[in-house]
Amino acid sequence: MKVAVYPGSFDPITLGHMDVILRSAAVFEKVVVAVLKNVDKKGLFSIEERVEMIQKLVQKYDNIEVVSFEGLLVDFMKSIDAHVIVKGLRVGLDFDYELQMAHMNRKLSEERVETVLMMASTEYSYISSSSVREILHFKGDIREFVPEEIVDDIYQKVGIVLEGMCNERKL
């Protein structure tokens, strides 16, 4: 079985992330969405909350699994017998970073792991979790950037009430 791992912090998951997950699930027999426990970052959402949100979004797909992990990605992949990393690319700058990581992961895995770079769909190429967090910080409207099933969860987490927001945007 060809298992692909789509790693990331997903804080929060965006429509761009979901696009890559669903497109990967159409290519690979199984996709493991691996939520990274990054010790260097204080996230908006806990690891458990991120996993729960993503599980809510993918529950109807039999070939998508959501887990969290910490440590080296290649060690996690070895533990689940996976050999393909899927990474989404939005802009050219992403390529430089992901190329370096692909070479590093291949070397660390003793050439057992390959990286597949998937171009972001045009309509999502400008969306990032950090931009969503910034919009939230200023109490803006994130509904065009994250899956609708989790919009309320996100607003609730940051203490924003939809009815009280920017009436001119018809929230």
N, C-alpha and C positions, 0 to 999 in steps of 0.2 A: 504494500500500500504506500503510495506517495503521500507523505505527510509534510505539509508546509507550516512553518511557524511565522506568524506575523507579530513581531515584538514591538512594544512601545509603552509609553507611560499613560496615554489615553486619558489625560487630565484636563478637560473631559474629552470623551470620544466625540468626534465630529462627523459630519456627513462625508467628508473626504476619507476618513478612516473606514467608515462603513462601506463606501464604494470599493475600496481596496479589499476589504474582507470578503464582500460578496463576489467580486470578480475573481478573487483567488479561489473561492469555494467552487466556482464554475470550472476552474482549471485543474485543481488538485482534488484527490479523493477525500482528504481531510485537511482542515485548517485549524491550527491551534493558535488562538489569540492569546499571546503571552504578555501579561501585564507586569511590567518591570517594577520591582521594589527598588527605587533609586534612593540610596542613602544620602545623596548630595542634595536632593530636592525636597522641599516641604510642599506637598501637593495640596490642591484645593480639596480633593476628595481622598479618602483613605483608600488603600489598595482594595479592601473588601467592597467598598462602595463602587469603585470602578468596575470590578469584576461583576458585581450584581447588575449594574447598568448595562454592561455589554451582554451579559446573559439574557437580560430582558429583551434586548434587541435581536438576538440570534436564536432564541429558543425554538423557533419553527424550522430551523435548518439542522438536519441530522448530521451533517459533516463538518459542523463548526463547534469547537470546544473552547471554553474560556478558562484560563488558569492564571495564577500569579507565580512569579519566580524571583529569585534573587541570585546574584552571582553572575558568572560568565554565561552568556547565551549559549555558547557551544557546549558547555557542561550540561545545561538544561536540555539541549537538543539530544545529546547522547543519552540522557536518562529516559527520553521518550522515543528513542530510535528514529529521530527525524533528521533529514539531510538537506532540507531546503529552507532558506530564510526568504521571506517576502518583505520587501521594503517599498513604500510608495515614494515617488518623486514628484514634487510640486514645481520646483524651479531649478535652474542650473546649479545654484549653490548646493542644493541637496545632493547632486550627483558627486561632486568632489568629496564630500563627507562620506557618502554611502560607498563610494568606490574604495576609499581607504579602509572602511569597516569591513567590506566584503573580503578584501585581501587579508586583513587581520584575522577574521573569523575562519577563513580557509586555512591559513597557516596554523592557528591555534587548534583547529580540529584535525590536523594532520591530513588535510585535503579531503575530508569526509563531508564537508558542508559547502553547498553552493548558495549563492545569493541571486535571487530573481528580482530585478528592479521593475516595478510597475508604474507607468506614468499616471499621474493623477488625471482624472477626467477634467476637462476644461472648466466645467462649472464649479469645481471644487478646488482648483489649483491655488487659490489665494487664501484658503481657510487653514488656520492652525489652532491648536489648543491654546497657545499663548495669546493669540488675538481674541479668542472667545473669552478667556479669563480677563483680559483688559476691558473688553466691552462690559462684562459683568461688574468689574470694579466701578465703572461709571454708570451702572444701572441701565445699560442699554439693552436693546432687543437682539437676542441671539437666535431667534427662531429660524432664521434662514441658514444657520450654520451647524446646527446639531439636530439629531433625529427628534422628531416631534414627540415620540414616546417618552423621552427623558427630559423634555424642556421643564416641566413642573418640578421634577426632582432637582434639577440644577438650580432653578430659581429659589426653591425652598431651602436648599443648602446655604445659599448666600443671603437668605432673608429678604428676598424681593417678592412682593405681591404683584401678580400680573395686573390686576384691576387698577392698581395705583400708579402704574408706570405710564409715562409718555403718552398721554391720551391722543396726541396728534398722530401717533403711529398706530393707533387703534389696537393696542395690546389688550 
